[in-house]
Amino acid sequence: MADEYFLLVCDDAPHDVVLTDPGVRVMDVVQVVRRLTGLSLWRSKVLATQVPAVLLVGVPEKDAAAAVSALRDAGGRAETRERPEPDLPEH
């Protein structure tokens, strides 16, 4: 039996949320990072100050857009990046 690989095409490709600049209201952005990631306050602050930082990996586009909006509302700059398709072996 031959191995067969199927690439499922989804309507919603996974996205990453990247914080590019915490802005001047760093603690407000840290609180949003903490809420989004579930990390401790200290780890959220470290993550928010070491930019560019990938906060969320492989989330649906709708969730990624909501996270970017929350970060921008807090005073930071963030963006979504569509994850590349996995390299599948060709047969």
Phi and psi in radians as a Rosetta constraint file:
Dihedral C 1 N 2 CA 2 C 2 CIRCULARHARMONIC -1.418 0.35
Dihedral N 2 CA 2 C 2 N 3 CIRCULARHARMONIC 2.558 0.35
Dihedral C 2 N 3 CA 3 C 3 CIRCULARHARMONIC -1.325 0.35
Dihedral N 3 CA 3 C 3 N 4 CIRCULARHARMONIC 2.340 0.35
Dihedral C 3 N 4 CA 4 C 4 CIRCULARHARMONIC -2.160 0.35
Dihedral N 4 CA 4 C 4 N 5 CIRCULARHARMONIC 2.414 0.35
Dihedral C 4 N 5 CA 5 C 5 CIRCULARHARMONIC -2.008 0.35
Dihedral N 5 CA 5 C 5 N 6 CIRCULARHARMONIC 2.330 0.35
Dihedral C 5 N 6 CA 6 C 6 CIRCULARHARMONIC -2.099 0.35
Dihedral N 6 CA 6 C 6 N 7 CIRCULARHARMONIC 2.300 0.35
Dihedral C 6 N 7 CA 7 C 7 CIRCULARHARMONIC -1.737 0.35
Dihedral N 7 CA 7 C 7 N 8 CIRCULARHARMONIC 1.995 0.35
Dihedral C 7 N 8 CA 8 C 8 CIRCULARHARMONIC -1.414 0.35
Dihedral N 8 CA 8 C 8 N 9 CIRCULARHARMONIC 2.232 0.35
Dihedral C 8 N 9 CA 9 C 9 CIRCULARHARMONIC -1.671 0.35
Dihedral N 9 CA 9 C 9 N 10 CIRCULARHARMONIC 2.050 0.35
Dihedral C 9 N 10 CA 10 C 10 CIRCULARHARMONIC -1.802 0.35
Dihedral N 10 CA 10 C 10 N 11 CIRCULARHARMONIC 2.681 0.35
Dihedral C 10 N 11 CA 11 C 11 CIRCULARHARMONIC -1.212 0.35
Dihedral N 11 CA 11 C 11 N 12 CIRCULARHARMONIC -0.455 0.35
Dihedral C 11 N 12 CA 12 C 12 CIRCULARHARMONIC -2.129 0.35
Dihedral N 12 CA 12 C 12 N 13 CIRCULARHARMONIC 1.761 0.35
Dihedral C 12 N 13 CA 13 C 13 CIRCULARHARMONIC -1.279 0.35
Dihedral N 13 CA 13 C 13 N 14 CIRCULARHARMONIC 2.540 0.35
Dihedral C 13 N 14 CA 14 C 14 CIRCULARHARMONIC -1.196 0.35
Dihedral N 14 CA 14 C 14 N 15 CIRCULARHARMONIC 2.568 0.35
Dihedral C 14 N 15 CA 15 C 15 CIRCULARHARMONIC -2.218 0.35
Dihedral N 15 CA 15 C 15 N 16 CIRCULARHARMONIC 2.732 0.35
Dihedral C 15 N 16 CA 16 C 16 CIRCULARHARMONIC -1.916 0.35
Dihedral N 16 CA 16 C 16 N 17 CIRCULARHARMONIC 2.580 0.35
Dihedral C 16 N 17 CA 17 C 17 CIRCULARHARMONIC -1.887 0.35
Dihedral N 17 CA 17 C 17 N 18 CIRCULARHARMONIC 2.149 0.35
Dihedral C 17 N 18 CA 18 C 18 CIRCULARHARMONIC -2.091 0.35
Dihedral N 18 CA 18 C 18 N 19 CIRCULARHARMONIC 2.173 0.35
Dihedral C 18 N 19 CA 19 C 19 CIRCULARHARMONIC -1.512 0.35
Dihedral N 19 CA 19 C 19 N 20 CIRCULARHARMONIC 2.096 0.35
Dihedral C 19 N 20 CA 20 C 20 CIRCULARHARMONIC -1.758 0.35
Dihedral N 20 CA 20 C 20 N 21 CIRCULARHARMONIC -0.418 0.35
Dihedral C 20 N 21 CA 21 C 21 CIRCULARHARMONIC -2.788 0.35
Dihedral N 21 CA 21 C 21 N 22 CIRCULARHARMONIC 2.200 0.35
Dihedral C 21 N 22 CA 22 C 22 CIRCULARHARMONIC -1.329 0.35
Dihedral N 22 CA 22 C 22 N 23 CIRCULARHARMONIC -0.237 0.35
Dihedral C 22 N 23 CA 23 C 23 CIRCULARHARMONIC 1.318 0.35
Dihedral N 23 CA 23 C 23 N 24 CIRCULARHARMONIC -2.867 0.35
Dihedral C 23 N 24 CA 24 C 24 CIRCULARHARMONIC -1.529 0.35
Dihedral N 24 CA 24 C 24 N 25 CIRCULARHARMONIC -0.394 0.35
Dihedral C 24 N 25 CA 25 C 25 CIRCULARHARMONIC -1.680 0.35
Dihedral N 25 CA 25 C 25 N 26 CIRCULARHARMONIC 1.147 0.35
Dihedral C 25 N 26 CA 26 C 26 CIRCULARHARMONIC -1.046 0.35
Dihedral N 26 CA 26 C 26 N 27 CIRCULARHARMONIC -0.767 0.35
Dihedral C 26 N 27 CA 27 C 27 CIRCULARHARMONIC -1.166 0.35
Dihedral N 27 CA 27 C 27 N 28 CIRCULARHARMONIC -0.548 0.35
Dihedral C 27 N 28 CA 28 C 28 CIRCULARHARMONIC -1.150 0.35
Dihedral N 28 CA 28 C 28 N 29 CIRCULARHARMONIC -0.722 0.35
Dihedral C 28 N 29 CA 29 C 29 CIRCULARHARMONIC -1.166 0.35
Dihedral N 29 CA 29 C 29 N 30 CIRCULARHARMONIC -0.674 0.35
Dihedral C 29 N 30 CA 30 C 30 CIRCULARHARMONIC -1.059 0.35
Dihedral N 30 CA 30 C 30 N 31 CIRCULARHARMONIC -0.710 0.35
Dihedral C 30 N 31 CA 31 C 31 CIRCULARHARMONIC -1.103 0.35
Dihedral N 31 CA 31 C 31 N 32 CIRCULARHARMONIC -0.683 0.35
Dihedral C 31 N 32 CA 32 C 32 CIRCULARHARMONIC -1.193 0.35
Dihedral N 32 CA 32 C 32 N 33 CIRCULARHARMONIC -0.735 0.35
Dihedral C 32 N 33 CA 33 C 33 CIRCULARHARMONIC -1.033 0.35
Dihedral N 33 CA 33 C 33 N 34 CIRCULARHARMONIC -0.743 0.35
Dihedral C 33 N 34 CA 34 C 34 CIRCULARHARMONIC -1.092 0.35
Dihedral N 34 CA 34 C 34 N 35 CIRCULARHARMONIC -0.747 0.35
Dihedral C 34 N 35 CA 35 C 35 CIRCULARHARMONIC -1.165 0.35
Dihedral N 35 CA 35 C 35 N 36 CIRCULARHARMONIC -0.677 0.35
Dihedral C 35 N 36 CA 36 C 36 CIRCULARHARMONIC -1.278 0.35
Dihedral N 36 CA 36 C 36 N 37 CIRCULARHARMONIC -0.686 0.35
Dihedral C 36 N 37 CA 37 C 37 CIRCULARHARMONIC -1.699 0.35
Dihedral N 37 CA 37 C 37 N 38 CIRCULARHARMONIC -0.422 0.35
Dihedral C 37 N 38 CA 38 C 38 CIRCULARHARMONIC 1.406 0.35
Dihedral N 38 CA 38 C 38 N 39 CIRCULARHARMONIC 0.190 0.35
Dihedral C 38 N 39 CA 39 C 39 CIRCULARHARMONIC -1.373 0.35
Dihedral N 39 CA 39 C 39 N 40 CIRCULARHARMONIC 2.924 0.35
Dihedral C 39 N 40 CA 40 C 40 CIRCULARHARMONIC -1.208 0.35
Dihedral N 40 CA 40 C 40 N 41 CIRCULARHARMONIC 2.892 0.35
Dihedral C 40 N 41 CA 41 C 41 CIRCULARHARMONIC -1.075 0.35
Dihedral N 41 CA 41 C 41 N 42 CIRCULARHARMONIC -0.733 0.35
Dihedral C 41 N 42 CA 42 C 42 CIRCULARHARMONIC -1.124 0.35
Dihedral N 42 CA 42 C 42 N 43 CIRCULARHARMONIC -0.824 0.35
Dihedral C 42 N 43 CA 43 C 43 CIRCULARHARMONIC -1.162 0.35
Dihedral N 43 CA 43 C 43 N 44 CIRCULARHARMONIC -0.600 0.35
Dihedral C 43 N 44 CA 44 C 44 CIRCULARHARMONIC -1.134 0.35
Dihedral N 44 CA 44 C 44 N 45 CIRCULARHARMONIC -0.688 0.35
Dihedral C 44 N 45 CA 45 C 45 CIRCULARHARMONIC -1.158 0.35
Dihedral N 45 CA 45 C 45 N 46 CIRCULARHARMONIC -0.740 0.35
Dihedral C 45 N 46 CA 46 C 46 CIRCULARHARMONIC -1.070 0.35
Dihedral N 46 CA 46 C 46 N 47 CIRCULARHARMONIC -0.779 0.35
Dihedral C 46 N 47 CA 47 C 47 CIRCULARHARMONIC -1.123 0.35
Dihedral N 47 CA 47 C 47 N 48 CIRCULARHARMONIC -0.703 0.35
Dihedral C 47 N 48 CA 48 C 48 CIRCULARHARMONIC -1.248 0.35
Dihedral N 48 CA 48 C 48 N 49 CIRCULARHARMONIC -0.439 0.35
Dihedral C 48 N 49 CA 49 C 49 CIRCULARHARMONIC -1.652 0.35
Dihedral N 49 CA 49 C 49 N 50 CIRCULARHARMONIC -0.163 0.35
Dihedral C 49 N 50 CA 50 C 50 CIRCULARHARMONIC -1.856 0.35
Dihedral N 50 CA 50 C 50 N 51 CIRCULARHARMONIC 1.332 0.35
Dihedral C 50 N 51 CA 51 C 51 CIRCULARHARMONIC -1.660 0.35
Dihedral N 51 CA 51 C 51 N 52 CIRCULARHARMONIC 2.683 0.35
Dihedral C 51 N 52 CA 52 C 52 CIRCULARHARMONIC -1.288 0.35
Dihedral N 52 CA 52 C 52 N 53 CIRCULARHARMONIC 2.405 0.35
Dihedral C 52 N 53 CA 53 C 53 CIRCULARHARMONIC -2.179 0.35
Dihedral N 53 CA 53 C 53 N 54 CIRCULARHARMONIC 2.248 0.35
Dihedral C 53 N 54 CA 54 C 54 CIRCULARHARMONIC -1.443 0.35
Dihedral N 54 CA 54 C 54 N 55 CIRCULARHARMONIC 2.008 0.35
Dihedral C 54 N 55 CA 55 C 55 CIRCULARHARMONIC -1.588 0.35
Dihedral N 55 CA 55 C 55 N 56 CIRCULARHARMONIC -0.774 0.35
Dihedral C 55 N 56 CA 56 C 56 CIRCULARHARMONIC -2.229 0.35
Dihedral N 56 CA 56 C 56 N 57 CIRCULARHARMONIC 2.449 0.35
Dihedral C 56 N 57 CA 57 C 57 CIRCULARHARMONIC -2.143 0.35
Dihedral N 57 CA 57 C 57 N 58 CIRCULARHARMONIC 2.239 0.35
Dihedral C 57 N 58 CA 58 C 58 CIRCULARHARMONIC 1.191 0.35
Dihedral N 58 CA 58 C 58 N 59 CIRCULARHARMONIC 0.649 0.35
Dihedral C 58 N 59 CA 59 C 59 CIRCULARHARMONIC -1.681 0.35
Dihedral N 59 CA 59 C 59 N 60 CIRCULARHARMONIC 2.761 0.35
Dihedral C 59 N 60 CA 60 C 60 CIRCULARHARMONIC -1.085 0.35
Dihedral N 60 CA 60 C 60 N 61 CIRCULARHARMONIC 2.711 0.35
Dihedral C 60 N 61 CA 61 C 61 CIRCULARHARMONIC -1.015 0.35
Dihedral N 61 CA 61 C 61 N 62 CIRCULARHARMONIC -0.684 0.35
Dihedral C 61 N 62 CA 62 C 62 CIRCULARHARMONIC -1.107 0.35
Dihedral N 62 CA 62 C 62 N 63 CIRCULARHARMONIC -0.764 0.35
Dihedral C 62 N 63 CA 63 C 63 CIRCULARHARMONIC -1.184 0.35
Dihedral N 63 CA 63 C 63 N 64 CIRCULARHARMONIC -0.657 0.35
Dihedral C 63 N 64 CA 64 C 64 CIRCULARHARMONIC -1.143 0.35
Dihedral N 64 CA 64 C 64 N 65 CIRCULARHARMONIC -0.733 0.35
Dihedral C 64 N 65 CA 65 C 65 CIRCULARHARMONIC -1.128 0.35
Dihedral N 65 CA 65 C 65 N 66 CIRCULARHARMONIC -0.674 0.35
Dihedral C 65 N 66 CA 66 C 66 CIRCULARHARMONIC -1.154 0.35
Dihedral N 66 CA 66 C 66 N 67 CIRCULARHARMONIC -0.684 0.35
Dihedral C 66 N 67 CA 67 C 67 CIRCULARHARMONIC -1.154 0.35
Dihedral N 67 CA 67 C 67 N 68 CIRCULARHARMONIC -0.752 0.35
Dihedral C 67 N 68 CA 68 C 68 CIRCULARHARMONIC -1.105 0.35
Dihedral N 68 CA 68 C 68 N 69 CIRCULARHARMONIC -0.714 0.35
Dihedral C 68 N 69 CA 69 C 69 CIRCULARHARMONIC -1.084 0.35
Dihedral N 69 CA 69 C 69 N 70 CIRCULARHARMONIC -0.748 0.35
Dihedral C 69 N 70 CA 70 C 70 CIRCULARHARMONIC -1.125 0.35
Dihedral N 70 CA 70 C 70 N 71 CIRCULARHARMONIC -0.711 0.35
Dihedral C 70 N 71 CA 71 C 71 CIRCULARHARMONIC -1.164 0.35
Dihedral N 71 CA 71 C 71 N 72 CIRCULARHARMONIC -0.689 0.35
Dihedral C 71 N 72 CA 72 C 72 CIRCULARHARMONIC -1.184 0.35
Dihedral N 72 CA 72 C 72 N 73 CIRCULARHARMONIC -0.662 0.35
Dihedral C 72 N 73 CA 73 C 73 CIRCULARHARMONIC -1.105 0.35
Dihedral N 73 CA 73 C 73 N 74 CIRCULARHARMONIC -0.525 0.35
Dihedral C 73 N 74 CA 74 C 74 CIRCULARHARMONIC -1.428 0.35
Dihedral N 74 CA 74 C 74 N 75 CIRCULARHARMONIC -0.138 0.35
Dihedral C 74 N 75 CA 75 C 75 CIRCULARHARMONIC 1.904 0.35
Dihedral N 75 CA 75 C 75 N 76 CIRCULARHARMONIC 0.042 0.35
Dihedral C 75 N 76 CA 76 C 76 CIRCULARHARMONIC -1.711 0.35
Dihedral N 76 CA 76 C 76 N 77 CIRCULARHARMONIC 3.017 0.35
Dihedral C 76 N 77 CA 77 C 77 CIRCULARHARMONIC -2.020 0.35
Dihedral N 77 CA 77 C 77 N 78 CIRCULARHARMONIC 2.276 0.35
Dihedral C 77 N 78 CA 78 C 78 CIRCULARHARMONIC -2.527 0.35
Dihedral N 78 CA 78 C 78 N 79 CIRCULARHARMONIC 2.844 0.35
Dihedral C 78 N 79 CA 79 C 79 CIRCULARHARMONIC -2.562 0.35
Dihedral N 79 CA 79 C 79 N 80 CIRCULARHARMONIC 2.817 0.35
Dihedral C 79 N 80 CA 80 C 80 CIRCULARHARMONIC -1.841 0.35
Dihedral N 80 CA 80 C 80 N 81 CIRCULARHARMONIC 2.559 0.35
Dihedral C 80 N 81 CA 81 C 81 CIRCULARHARMONIC -2.270 0.35
Dihedral N 81 CA 81 C 81 N 82 CIRCULARHARMONIC 2.241 0.35
Dihedral C 81 N 82 CA 82 C 82 CIRCULARHARMONIC -1.292 0.35
Dihedral N 82 CA 82 C 82 N 83 CIRCULARHARMONIC 2.329 0.35
Dihedral C 82 N 83 CA 83 C 83 CIRCULARHARMONIC -1.254 0.35
Dihedral N 83 CA 83 C 83 N 84 CIRCULARHARMONIC 2.428 0.35
Dihedral C 83 N 84 CA 84 C 84 CIRCULARHARMONIC -1.203 0.35
Dihedral N 84 CA 84 C 84 N 85 CIRCULARHARMONIC 2.675 0.35
Dihedral C 84 N 85 CA 85 C 85 CIRCULARHARMONIC -1.201 0.35
Dihedral N 85 CA 85 C 85 N 86 CIRCULARHARMONIC 2.530 0.35
Dihedral C 85 N 86 CA 86 C 86 CIRCULARHARMONIC -1.182 0.35
Dihedral N 86 CA 86 C 86 N 87 CIRCULARHARMONIC 2.568 0.35
Dihedral C 86 N 87 CA 87 C 87 CIRCULARHARMONIC -1.392 0.35
Dihedral N 87 CA 87 C 87 N 88 CIRCULARHARMONIC 2.028 0.35
Dihedral C 87 N 88 CA 88 C 88 CIRCULARHARMONIC -1.803 0.35
Dihedral N 88 CA 88 C 88 N 89 CIRCULARHARMONIC 2.496 0.35
Dihedral C 88 N 89 CA 89 C 89 CIRCULARHARMONIC -1.161 0.35
Dihedral N 89 CA 89 C 89 N 90 CIRCULARHARMONIC 2.478 0.35
Dihedral C 89 N 90 CA 90 C 90 CIRCULARHARMONIC -1.667 0.35
Dihedral N 90 CA 90 C 90 N 91 CIRCULARHARMONIC 2.441 0.35
